[in-house]
Amino acid sequence: MARITVLATGGTIASTRSSSPGATATESIDDLLQSIDSGSHEVVGKDVLTTGSYLLNHQDLRVIAEAVAEAVRDDSTDGVVLTHGTDTLEETAYLLDLVHASEKPVIVTGAQRTPDSVGQDGALNLQDAIAIAGSTESQGRGVLISFAGEIHPARGTTKQHTTNPSPFAGAGPIGYVADVPAASSADDAESISSTKHVHFHAFPQRSKPLSLPDERFDTVRVDVVASYPGSDATAAQACVDAGARAIILLGTGAGNGNHAWLTWTQQAVESGTTVALSTRVPAGSVLPLYGNGGASDLLDAGALSLGDLPWSQARILLALLLSTQHSIPADGLAEHI
């Protein structure tokens, strides 16, 4: 029997429509745990936040990271589960993975349907996450995302559907959870029970752990600007003027921009702004395939390639690095990309 700590932060899994047409996070960790069967595991819970994840800021993410780290350090805890809204779950999970140095598993889950909805999925997702956190097979795999019976790595996994019960994709799944009927001596159906079978077929890609974010992380501004036909550098410069220390350019294709972007990148890099190059395409990597304002020119001008790391997670990585250092060298992202 494993001892699992469940940390709650809000999100759809904790939201109801009791007081307004739109669902609001109101349910506590006690409410969540009362609705599930944790199997053979001992489960303890704690409320960290009760917030929709679309409202989270860097300070909230730091508070969550500190709570997870504290739970992991507890010698009596074998694994940690974090419940979280799906809107920005990919950012929080990646931040946790960047700073996770323990062999203990940390599993992030949530829901796409509120507890008071028909076909609500939160209870099953939470039960699966607890089973994964309590499995010895999960040890050493870092922070994982559990949703709709699938297990995904933190890095590279993003929300790719607004309402589908299985919204996450990208670098996985690397495993799954299945309900396996337990042996029973009785013939009646009421005595039938099941156990959770946790199976992995891959190890996630991970880099050397970074230090936990401190209060400097709270105020680091990293903004994102997308390319489109006729776009220029007005938005990028406005973000710098507003205090952004880094700008992620979402290029077309494999990271292509245009002449306005190229001129601005050269000037921004010379003035000390970190410029990083990603792509607005859901899958694939930034590659120096084209000149004439394309990715090849932007990289030559000093933009840092973000490879195939999703821009939403790259933004977290840049903010974490810039919270402890003045600038990021050209090779400073190599082990994370």
C-alpha positions as CSV (number, residue, x, y, z in Angstrom):
1,M,0.0,0.0,0.0
2,A,1.4,3.4,-1.0
3,R,0.7,6.7,0.7
4,I,-0.3,9.3,-1.8
5,T,-0.7,13.1,-1.2
6,V,-3.3,14.8,-3.4
7,L,-2.9,18.5,-3.8
8,A,-5.8,20.5,-5.1
9,T,-5.7,23.7,-7.0
10,G,-9.2,24.1,-8.5
11,G,-10.1,23.8,-12.2
12,T,-13.0,22.1,-13.8
13,I,-12.6,19.0,-11.5
14,A,-13.5,21.3,-8.6
15,S,-16.1,23.6,-10.4
16,T,-19.9,23.7,-10.1
17,R,-22.6,25.9,-11.7
18,S,-24.6,26.3,-8.4
19,S,-24.3,30.0,-8.2
20,S,-24.0,31.2,-11.8
21,P,-24.4,30.0,-15.4
22,G,-20.7,29.7,-15.8
23,A,-18.9,27.1,-13.7
24,T,-16.7,28.3,-10.9
25,A,-14.1,26.5,-8.8
26,T,-15.6,25.9,-5.4
27,E,-15.0,22.3,-4.4
28,S,-12.4,21.4,-1.7
29,I,-10.0,18.5,-1.7
30,D,-12.3,16.8,0.8
31,D,-15.2,17.0,-1.7
32,L,-13.0,15.5,-4.4
33,L,-11.8,12.6,-2.3
34,Q,-15.2,11.7,-1.0
35,S,-16.3,11.0,-4.6
36,I,-13.6,8.4,-5.4
37,D,-12.4,4.9,-4.5
38,S,-8.6,5.2,-3.9
39,G,-8.2,1.4,-4.0
40,S,-5.6,0.0,-1.6
41,H,-3.7,3.3,-1.3
42,E,-3.7,5.6,1.7
43,V,-4.6,9.0,0.5
44,V,-4.2,12.4,2.2
45,G,-5.3,15.7,0.7
46,K,-4.5,19.4,0.9
47,D,-6.0,22.5,-0.7
48,V,-3.3,24.7,-2.3
49,L,-5.6,26.9,-4.4
50,T,-9.2,26.8,-5.6
51,T,-8.9,28.6,-8.9
52,G,-9.7,28.2,-12.5
53,S,-6.3,27.7,-14.2
54,Y,-7.1,30.4,-16.7
55,L,-6.6,32.9,-13.8
56,L,-3.2,31.6,-12.7
57,N,-0.1,33.8,-12.8
58,H,3.6,33.1,-12.1
59,Q,3.2,33.6,-8.4
60,D,0.5,31.0,-8.3
61,L,2.7,28.5,-10.3
62,R,5.5,29.1,-7.8
63,V,3.2,28.4,-4.8
64,I,2.1,25.2,-6.5
65,A,5.7,24.2,-7.2
66,E,6.6,24.8,-3.6
67,A,3.6,22.7,-2.3
68,V,4.6,19.8,-4.6
69,A,8.2,20.0,-3.5
70,E,7.2,20.0,0.2
71,A,5.0,16.9,-0.4
72,V,7.7,15.1,-2.2
73,R,10.2,15.8,0.6
74,D,7.9,14.1,3.1
75,D,9.4,10.7,3.8
76,S,6.0,9.2,4.5
77,T,4.7,10.1,1.0
78,D,5.3,7.7,-1.9
79,G,3.8,9.8,-4.6
80,V,2.0,13.1,-5.3
81,V,-1.1,13.9,-7.3
82,L,-2.0,17.4,-8.4
83,T,-5.5,18.3,-9.5
84,H,-5.5,21.3,-11.9
85,G,-7.5,23.1,-14.5
86,T,-6.8,21.9,-18.1
87,D,-6.5,25.4,-19.6
88,T,-2.9,25.9,-18.4
89,L,-2.1,22.4,-17.0
90,E,0.6,22.1,-19.6
91,E,2.5,25.1,-18.2
92,T,2.3,23.9,-14.6
93,A,3.2,20.3,-15.3
94,Y,6.2,21.4,-17.3
95,L,7.4,23.8,-14.6
96,L,7.1,21.0,-12.0
97,D,9.0,18.6,-14.3
98,L,11.8,21.2,-14.8
99,V,12.4,21.3,-11.0
100,H,11.6,17.7,-10.0
101,A,14.7,15.9,-8.8
102,S,13.1,13.0,-6.9
103,E,12.4,9.5,-8.0
104,K,8.9,9.8,-6.6
105,P,6.2,10.2,-9.2
106,V,4.2,13.4,-9.5
107,I,0.9,13.0,-11.5
108,V,-1.1,16.0,-12.8
109,T,-4.8,15.5,-13.7
110,G,-8.1,17.3,-13.9
111,A,-11.4,17.1,-15.7
112,Q,-13.1,18.4,-18.8
113,R,-16.6,18.1,-17.3
114,T,-17.7,19.5,-14.0
115,P,-18.8,17.2,-11.1
116,D,-22.4,18.3,-11.6
117,S,-22.4,17.5,-15.3
118,V,-23.7,14.4,-17.0
119,G,-20.8,12.1,-17.7
120,Q,-18.4,13.9,-15.4
121,D,-14.8,12.6,-15.8
122,G,-13.0,14.0,-12.8
123,A,-13.5,11.1,-10.4
124,L,-12.2,8.5,-12.8
125,N,-9.2,10.7,-13.8
126,L,-8.4,11.2,-10.1
127,Q,-8.6,7.5,-9.3
128,D,-6.3,6.8,-12.3
129,A,-3.8,9.4,-11.2
130,I,-3.7,7.9,-7.6
131,A,-3.1,4.5,-9.1
132,I,-0.2,5.8,-11.2
133,A,1.3,7.7,-8.3
134,G,1.2,4.5,-6.2
135,S,2.8,2.3,-8.9
136,T,6.4,1.4,-8.7
137,E,6.5,1.5,-12.5
138,S,6.0,5.3,-12.3
139,Q,9.2,5.9,-10.3
140,G,11.9,7.9,-12.0
141,R,9.7,9.1,-14.8
142,G,9.3,12.6,-13.5
143,V,6.1,14.6,-13.7
144,L,3.3,12.9,-15.7
145,I,-0.1,13.9,-17.0
146,S,-2.9,11.4,-16.5
147,F,-6.1,11.9,-18.5
148,A,-8.8,9.6,-19.9
149,G,-6.8,6.5,-19.1
150,E,-3.7,7.8,-20.9
151,I,-0.4,8.7,-19.4
152,H,1.6,11.6,-21.0
153,P,5.0,13.1,-20.2
154,A,4.9,16.7,-19.0
155,R,7.3,17.9,-21.7
156,G,5.7,18.3,-25.1
157,T,2.2,17.6,-24.0
158,T,-0.4,20.3,-24.7
159,K,-4.2,20.7,-24.6
160,Q,-5.3,20.2,-28.2
161,H,-9.1,20.2,-27.9
162,T,-11.3,22.6,-25.9
163,T,-13.9,20.1,-24.7
164,N,-13.0,16.5,-25.6
165,P,-12.6,14.3,-22.6
166,S,-9.2,13.3,-23.9
167,P,-7.8,16.7,-24.7
168,F,-4.0,16.2,-24.3
169,A,-1.6,15.1,-27.0
170,G,1.9,15.8,-28.2
171,A,4.8,13.6,-26.9
172,G,2.6,10.7,-25.7
173,P,0.9,8.8,-24.6
174,I,3.7,6.8,-23.0
175,G,1.4,4.5,-21.0
176,Y,-2.1,3.8,-19.9
177,V,-4.3,2.8,-17.0
178,A,-6.9,0.0,-17.3
179,D,-9.4,-1.4,-14.9
180,V,-8.8,-5.2,-14.5
181,P,-11.5,-7.4,-12.9
182,A,-10.4,-8.8,-9.6
183,A,-10.8,-12.5,-8.8
184,S,-14.0,-13.3,-6.9
185,S,-15.4,-16.4,-5.4
186,A,-19.0,-15.1,-5.7
187,D,-21.1,-15.6,-8.8
188,D,-23.3,-12.5,-8.5
189,A,-22.3,-9.3,-10.3
190,E,-22.6,-7.1,-7.2
191,S,-19.4,-8.7,-5.9
192,I,-17.3,-8.0,-8.9
193,S,-14.5,-5.5,-8.3
194,S,-11.5,-4.3,-10.3
195,T,-8.0,-3.1,-9.8
196,K,-6.0,-0.5,-11.7
197,H,-3.3,-1.8,-14.1
198,V,-0.6,0.8,-14.9
199,H,1.5,0.1,-17.9
200,F,4.3,2.1,-19.5
201,H,6.0,1.6,-22.9
202,A,8.4,4.5,-22.9
203,F,10.5,6.8,-20.6
204,P,9.9,10.6,-21.1
205,Q,12.7,12.9,-22.3
206,R,13.9,14.9,-19.3
207,S,16.8,17.4,-18.6
208,K,18.9,18.0,-15.5
209,P,16.6,19.5,-12.8
210,L,16.7,23.2,-12.3
211,S,16.2,25.0,-8.9
212,L,12.8,25.7,-7.6
213,P,11.5,29.2,-8.6
214,D,11.8,31.9,-6.1
215,E,10.0,35.3,-5.8
216,R,12.0,36.7,-8.7
217,F,10.0,34.3,-11.0
218,D,6.7,36.0,-10.1
219,T,7.5,39.2,-12.1
220,V,9.5,37.9,-15.1
221,R,7.6,38.9,-18.2
222,V,7.9,36.7,-21.3
223,D,5.5,37.5,-24.1
224,V,4.4,35.7,-27.3
225,V,3.8,37.3,-30.7
226,A,2.5,35.3,-33.7
227,S,3.3,35.8,-37.4
228,Y,0.5,36.1,-40.0
229,P,0.3,37.6,-43.5
230,G,1.1,41.3,-43.2
231,S,2.4,41.1,-39.6
232,D,5.1,43.5,-38.4
233,A,7.1,44.1,-35.2
234,T,4.7,46.5,-33.6
235,A,3.4,44.0,-31.1
236,A,6.8,42.6,-30.2
237,Q,8.2,46.1,-29.5
238,A,5.1,47.0,-27.5
239,C,5.7,44.0,-25.3
240,V,9.3,45.0,-24.7
241,D,8.2,48.6,-23.9
242,A,5.8,47.1,-21.3
243,G,8.7,45.3,-19.6
244,A,9.1,42.0,-21.3
245,R,12.6,40.5,-20.9
246,A,12.0,37.9,-23.6
247,I,9.8,37.6,-26.7
248,I,8.8,34.3,-28.3
249,L,8.1,34.7,-32.0
250,L,5.6,32.2,-33.3
251,G,6.7,31.9,-36.9
252,T,4.9,30.3,-39.8
253,G,6.0,26.8,-40.9
254,A,9.3,25.8,-39.4
255,G,9.7,29.2,-37.7
256,N,9.7,31.7,-40.6
257,G,9.1,35.4,-40.2
258,N,9.4,38.3,-42.5
259,H,11.7,41.3,-43.2
260,A,10.1,43.4,-40.4
261,W,10.7,40.7,-37.9
262,L,14.2,40.2,-39.0
263,T,15.1,43.9,-38.6
264,W,13.4,44.0,-35.2
265,T,15.2,40.8,-34.0
266,Q,18.6,42.2,-34.9
267,Q,17.9,45.4,-33.0
268,A,16.3,43.7,-30.0
269,V,19.1,41.2,-29.5
270,E,21.7,44.0,-29.7
271,S,19.8,45.9,-27.0
272,G,19.8,42.9,-24.6
273,T,16.3,41.4,-25.2
274,T,16.0,37.6,-25.4
275,V,14.3,36.7,-28.6
276,A,13.3,33.0,-29.1
277,L,11.9,31.4,-32.2
278,S,9.0,28.9,-32.2
279,T,6.3,28.0,-34.6
280,R,2.6,28.4,-34.7
281,V,2.3,24.9,-36.2
282,P,1.1,22.3,-33.6
283,A,3.8,19.8,-34.4
284,G,7.3,19.8,-35.7
285,S,10.5,21.7,-35.0
286,V,12.0,25.1,-35.7
287,L,14.5,24.5,-38.6
288,P,16.7,26.9,-40.6
289,L,15.2,26.0,-44.0
290,Y,14.5,29.4,-45.5
291,G,16.2,32.8,-45.8
292,N,14.8,36.1,-47.0
293,G,13.3,36.7,-43.5
294,G,12.8,33.0,-42.8
295,A,14.0,31.0,-39.8
296,S,17.6,30.8,-41.1
297,D,17.9,34.6,-41.1
298,L,16.1,35.0,-37.7
299,L,18.5,32.5,-36.1
300,D,21.5,34.1,-37.6
301,A,20.3,37.4,-36.2
302,G,20.4,36.0,-32.7
303,A,17.0,34.5,-32.1
304,L,17.2,31.3,-29.9
305,S,15.7,28.2,-31.4
306,L,13.1,26.5,-29.3
307,G,13.2,23.3,-31.3
308,D,10.1,21.3,-30.9
309,L,9.3,22.5,-27.4
310,P,5.7,23.9,-27.4
311,W,5.7,27.7,-27.1
312,S,3.5,27.6,-24.0
313,Q,6.1,25.5,-22.2
314,A,9.0,27.4,-23.7
315,R,7.6,30.5,-22.1
316,I,7.8,28.9,-18.7
317,L,11.4,27.7,-19.3
318,L,12.6,31.2,-20.4
319,A,10.9,32.8,-17.4
320,L,12.5,30.4,-15.0
321,L,15.9,30.9,-16.5
322,L,15.6,34.6,-16.7
323,S,14.5,34.8,-13.0
324,T,18.0,33.7,-12.0
325,Q,20.2,35.2,-14.7
326,H,20.5,38.3,-16.8
327,S,20.5,36.7,-20.2
328,I,20.4,33.2,-21.8
329,P,23.4,32.3,-23.9
330,A,23.0,30.7,-27.3
331,D,23.7,27.2,-25.9
332,G,21.7,27.8,-22.7
333,L,18.6,26.0,-23.9
334,A,20.4,23.1,-25.5
335,E,19.7,20.5,-22.9
336,H,16.0,21.5,-22.6
337,I,15.2,21.5,-26.3
